[in-house]
Amino acid sequence: MADFDLAIIGGGINGVGIARDAAGRGLRVVLVEQNDLASGTSSASTKLVHGGLRYLEQWAFRLVREALAEREVLLSAAPHLIRPMRFVLPTAPGLRPPLLMRLGLFLYDHLGARKILPSTRTVDLTHHPYGIPLQRRYRSAFEYSDCWVDDARLVVLNAVDAVERGAAIRTRTRCVRAERGEEWRLILNARGRRDVVTARALVNATGPWVELVAETVLRVPSRGVARLVKGSHIVVPRLFGHDAGYILQAADRRVVFALPFERDFTLIGTTDQDFVGDPNVVVASAEEIQYLCEVMNGYFREAVSPGDVVWSFAGVRSLHADHAGAAQDTTRDYMLVLDERFHEAPLLTVYGGKITTYRRLAEAAMGRLGHFFAPGTPWTANAPLPGGDFSHARFDARLEHAQTRWPFLGPDQMQRLFRAYGTRLDRVLGAARSRDDIGPFFGPVLSAAEVRYLMSQEWAETADDVLWRRSKLGLTVDKVEREALARFMANETGRLEALSTG
């Protein structure tokens, strides 16, 4: 008998989404990830749960409809982590005609059975706070709704839920070879130690590594249907004081988002460039950074230059190649390819996809594999993610309750913590009555209590895991504090190992 029903390679949003769904249906699941969870593309997105307004130009109505419906499903599942955001789309001569934009937004409002988010309206920028940071020539705009999410934390919460439903999540574990027979035999390298697990079925959800893994690890022919597209982002000091985002039309018909980010910053992105090379080594190029600055400078009064960039990051999307000419026109839809052979264990390969539709992708994956397992019915549409077991309309009340329970924390710090952990914040802070009870601190807001929780419950092993994926505190923690955090985590790891062997 195989060790597991289902093995998944890849700890990005698609892999953990499938692991969560399968475990919740009673399957024995193991997921292996060569690095940290969300260490690749799933932590390098624009941080949006959205329908994809510009995909309407590509006639991708099914994808947009599915993504629009998923916005509110995910908002209900994680009201602490996902929040509604209004987006400002200025009109500009020589670009998309306002009538065309209004038609697109009408479809955007009505395709996805919207119930929670407010609809589109027009805005007079000359008499609205949205117009203050913009150049005077922009006099009108459309305002519409989508949602914002901390992408890496969404991955982690799905992994946490998968484990609580019985899955095994193994980070820093590389699948070096997979042998196919009546079941899959996976040879693993876990921190230099060899291990072997067997599974009745295998999912390749490795994103930009999907075809490399197929050829070198699974030893199956590549289908050649993955198109690798790099998207880069920059972060600069905050350019505007309100909480809405901007969607800006560039002269080349791309769109660039400018979003409020981590209270004191603005996130700007993204680009679309075909990528060739090692997905492990991907950075925003000087040309991409300059491009994003130039788009911003065509709209905002305050000029942005590469010298203003406090952080940049890039990710490689593995899209389903659909023969589109330009990278930005390649579909964001997903494709699931099932390879089933007589007397051999099945292989499901995941191509494409986007954060917004990961839950539907997982349901579809279980549908493709269903005749091998006869799993239970779909269940994730109405199930909260960890910490999200309250109504989105009760966010402010829940936050106020948390502030009352731990009054020694400032409002900004409490909001950050509640956004990250929701109703599970008591697992982080417990019965603490003062800052001393949760210290020491690494920077002004990161406590030892939070770090211990991330290490014990969320697979954090390094300072980067904490500062860039479990949070974005890397923007405000200096080198000295980072080194102190690394030492603390090393000591904590040693202490826990000593306890486990003692």
N, C-alpha and C positions, 0 to 999 in steps of 0.2 A: 504493500500500500504506500502511495506517495506521501511525503511529509505534508504537502499542502495541496489544496485544490488548484489554487491560482498563484503564480509567481509574476511579479511586475518588476521590470527594470526601469528605473527613472523616478526620481523624487521631486518632479515638478508638479504643477497643478493638475495635469491630466492623470499622472500616475497615482497621486494620493487620492484624487477624486474617485478613480476606479477602485482603489483599495478600500475606501470608506464604503462605497456602495456595495461591493461584493461582501465585505465583512458583515454589513448590516443584513444581508440576505442569508447569513449562516455559513458562508464559505470559509474555508481555512486559507488565509491569505498571507503571503510574505512579499514585502517590497524591499528592494535593494537600491541604494543610491551611492554612487562612488564618492560624492562629496557631502556637503550639508544639504538639507532640504532647501529647495528654491535657490540653489546656488548658481543656477544658469538663467535662462530666459525668464523664468517665473518671478524673479525679483528685479527684472530690468524693464518692466512695462511702464506705461504712462499712468498706472494706478487707477484705471477707470473700469467701472462696470457699466457698459454702455451698449446701445444698439448698433452703433457704427453709422452715423448719419451719412457719411460720404459713400458708404457701400451701396446706397440707393442709386448712385450714379452708375454703378456696375450692374444694376438690375438684380441685386442679390436679395430679393424680397424675402425668401424663406429664411436666410441667415439673419436678416435684420429683425424679422418677426420673432424668431426664436430668441434672439438676444434681448429684444425689448421685453418680452415676457419674463425672461430670466432675471432682469434687473430687480423686479419686485419680489420674486421668489428668494433671491439672495439677500435682499434688504431685510426681508422678514426672518431669514435664517440667522443673520448676523447683524442685528441692528446696532451693536456696539462698534463693530469693525467697519461696516459699510454705511455711508451716509449720503443722503441726497445732496446734489450740487446743481446750482443753476449755471448755465453756460451762456455767454454773451457772444453772438456772431455778428460783428459789424458788417454793414453793407459797404461796398466800395465800387466806384466806377471802373469798368474794364474787366471785372471779374464775374462771378456768377450773378446773373440778373436777380434782383430782389424777388420778382414774381416766381422764378424757379426755386429759390430758396424757401419761399413761403409754401409752395406746393410740397417740397420735400419735407418740411417740418410738419405740415398737415398729415402726411403719411406717417411720419415718425410718431406723432401723437396718437394715431389710431390703429397702427398695425399690431401693437403688442398688448391690447386689452389693458391699458394703463388704468390703475385704480388709486394708487397712492400719490404718485408724483404729479405736480401741477403741470398744466399745459403750456404751450408756447404763447408768448405775447410779444408785441413790438415795444421798443424802447426808444425814447427821444434822448439821445446821448448828450444833448446840449443842456438838459435839465435833470440829469440823473447821475448819481455817484459813479456808475459804470463808465461815464464819459470823462471823468476827471483825469485819469492817467493817460488817456488816448489823445492823439493829435487832433486838433480842432476840425480837420477836414472830415472826420468820421462823425456824422450827425445822427445816424439812426442804426439800430441793430435789432436782431431778434434774440429773445431770451427763451431757452428751453431747458428741459430737465434731463439729467443722467445721474449717475452715482460715482462716488469715489471709494477706493478701497486700498488698504495696505496689502499689496499683492503677496509679499512673502509671508505675512502673518496668516493670510487666507490659506496658503499651502499648509502651514504648520497646524492650524486648527483642524483642517481635514485629516491630517495625519494623527493628531491627538484623538479625534473621534474614531478613526479607524482602529486604533489600538484599543480604545475602550470597548470596541465591539468585537475584539478578538484577533485583529491583525497583528502581524509582526513587522515592525518598521526597522530596517537596519541601515543606518547611515554609515558613511566612510567604509562602505563595502562594495567592492567592484566585482562584477561578474566577468571573469576572464575567459570563460568558455561555457557553452551550453550544448549538451549532447542530447540529441533527439531520438527517442524510441517510442515505446508505448506511453512513456512519461518523459518529462524533461528532467535532465540531470544537470544542475547548475554548479559549476566550480567557482567558488568565491574566494576573493582575497580580502580579508577583513583585518586591516592594519598589519599586514604582513603575515597573517595566519591563514592557512588554507582551510576551507570549509566546503561541504557539499550539501545541497538540499535538492529534493526532488519535488516535482509538481505535475499535476495532470494537464495544466495549460499554462501558456506563457504569454505575457503582454509586453511588447516593446514600445515603451512610452518615453523614449529618450530624447525627444525634441530634435535639436540640430545634430545630434549624434545618431539619429535613427538608422540611416543607411550604413554608417560606419559600423555600428553594432551588428546590423544584419549580416554584413560581409565578414567581419573579423571575429565576432563572438558566437553568433548563431549559425554562421556559415550557410546562409541561404542567399540566393542571388538578389542583388539590389533591384528594386523596381524602377529606380531612377525617376521617382515622381516627387521628390522633395526639392523645393527651391529655398535656399537659405537667403534670408533677407535681414540685414542688420538695421537696427533702430537705435539711435543715440539720443541722449537727453542731457541737459545741463541744468544746474541749480544755481541761482543767483540770489542776492539779498532781495527781500520782498519789494515788489514794484507797485503794489496797490493794497489798500486797507480793508477791502470787503472780502467776503468769502465765496464769491462766484469765480468761475474760471472763464477764460477767453478761448475761443476757437477762431484762429486767424487763417484767412486764405492767403496762400503764397502765390506769386506770379506764375509758378510752374504747376499750379492747380493742386498741389499738396495742401494739407492743412496742418497747422502747428498749434498745439495747446499751450496755454500759459495758465498755470494752476497755483492757487495758494498751497503752500507746502510747509509742514512742520512749523507753523505759526510765523516764523521769521524769514521765510524764503519763498521763492517762486520757482516752480518746476516747469521747464520748457522742453517740448519735444512733440513729435519725434521725426526722425529721418527714415528714409527707405532706400537702402542700397543693397544690391546683390553682394553676397559674401562668399568668398573662397578662402579657406584656411582652417585653422584650428579653432573651434568654438570655445576652447578653454582660454584662449588669449584673444579677447575682443575689447577694444577701447574706442571711445569717441575720437574720431580724427580731428585734426585742426580744421580741415575743410568743413566737416559737419558742424563743428562748434561755430565757425564763422557764418555758416548758412543760417543756423538758428538765430544768431544775433542779428543778422540782416533782416530776417522776417520780423523779428520783434521791433527793430528800429523803423520799419515801415508803418508801425501802428502806434507805438508808445512814445510819449514825450521824452521820457528819461531814456537816454541811449544806453544800450547794453553792449559791452565789448568782451572779448575772450578773457581779459584781465579781471572781469567781475565774477567769473565762474568760480564758485567755491567747491563744486563737486560735479563730475560728469560720469556717466555710466552708459554702457551699451549692452545690448543683448541680441542674439541671433534667433530669429523666428524660423521655425521649420514649417514652411507653408506647402500646401498641396499645389504642385506646379500645374497651372491651367493654361499655359501658353500665352499668358498676358504679356504684353510688351514691356511695360514699366513695372518695376518692383512694387510701387504703391498700388498698382491695379490688380495684383495677385490676390486671389480670394483668401479670406480669413476663415472660410468654412473648413470643416474637418472631414477626413476620409478614414474609415476603418477597413483594413484589409485583413480578411480571415484566410489563413493558409491551413487547410485541413486535408490530411492524407490518410489513406487506409492504413490502419494499425500504427499510426503515429500520432503523437500528442499535438493538439492544435497550437497555432501561433497567431496572435492578433497584433497587427502593427498599426500604430496611431500616427496619422499625418495631419498636420495643421492644427486648427483650433485656436481659441482665444479664451482668456480668463473668464469672460462673461458666460460662456457656454460650456464650461468644464463639467458642470453637473449633468447637463443633457448628454454630453459626450459619454460620460460614465454610464448613464442609463442605456445609451445605444450600444456601448461595448458589452454590457451584460446581456443585452438582447441578442447580439451576435454570438455570444458564447452560451446562451441559455440552454440549447439542446444538448450540451455536454454535461450540464450540472442540474438542470431543472430547478434553478434558484427561485426564491420567493419573488413576490411582486415588487415593482418600484416603490420606494419608500422615502427618498430624500427630499421630495418637493415640499413636505410639511414638517421636516425635522430640523430643529435649530442646531447650529454649530456650537461648540463649547463656549459658554459665557453668553450666548445669545438667546437664552430662554425667557424673553420678555418681548412685549410689543414695541415696535419702533416708535410708536406714539408715546411710550413711557420712558424714553431715553432720559429726558431732563429730570424726571422724578427719580429715576434710579441713580442718576449721577448725584443729585442732591442728597439722597439717602447715604451714598458712599461718602460724600463730603462730611456729613454729620457723624458717621461712624469713625472716620479717621481725620479729625479736624486739624491735626498737626501738619497736614499736607496742604500746600497752596492750591488754588483753583486750577491753575494751568497744569500742575503736576498731576492732580487728581483726574483731570479730563484725559490726559495722556494715558494714565494707567487704566481708567475705565474703558477708553476706546480700545485698548489692547486686550483686556482680560474680561470685561463685562462682569457678569455675576460671579465669576470665579476669582474676583479680586481678593476675596477672603483667603484663598489658597496662597496668595502672594504675601499679604500683609498680616493675616491671622489676627491675633489679639494685641497687636502693637498699639501702644498708647503714646509713643513719641518717636521722633526721628531717630533717636539713639537706639530704639528697639529694632530698627530695620537696617541700621548702618553696619559698616562704614559706607560712605558714598563715593562714587567715581564720577566727578563732575557734580553739578548742582542737583540732579534729579535721579540718577541711577543708583539704586540701593543694593547692598549685598543681598537683602532678602529677595529682591526681584531676580538677581543673577542666580541665586541658588535655585529658585523656582524654574528658571529657564534651563538650567543644567539638568535638573532632576526630572522635569516633565516635558521639555520641548527640545531635547537633543542638542542644546547649545554646548559647544566644546571649546570654542576660541573666542577671543575678543571681537573678531569680525562677525561671528555668528550673532553675538548680542547687539553690537553697535550698528550693523547694517542690514541684518535680516530680521531678527526679532524686534528691532526698533530701528529708528534712523538717528539715534543719538550720536553717531559718528560725526554728524555735522557740528556738534557743540562740545564734544569731549576732546580735550587737547592731548598731546603726545604723552605727557607725564601721567595723566589720568588713565590713558589707554594702557600704558605699561603697568600701572598699578592694578588695573583690572585683569590683565593677562596673568600677573603674579598671583592674584587672589584666586583666579580660576584654576591655575595649576596646583596651588595648595589645596583647594577644595577637591580637585580630582584625586590628588594623593590621599587626602583624608578619607574619602569615600572608598577608594580601593583598599586602604588599610582596614577599614571597618568590614568590608565584604570578605576579606581573606582572614580576618581575625576571628 
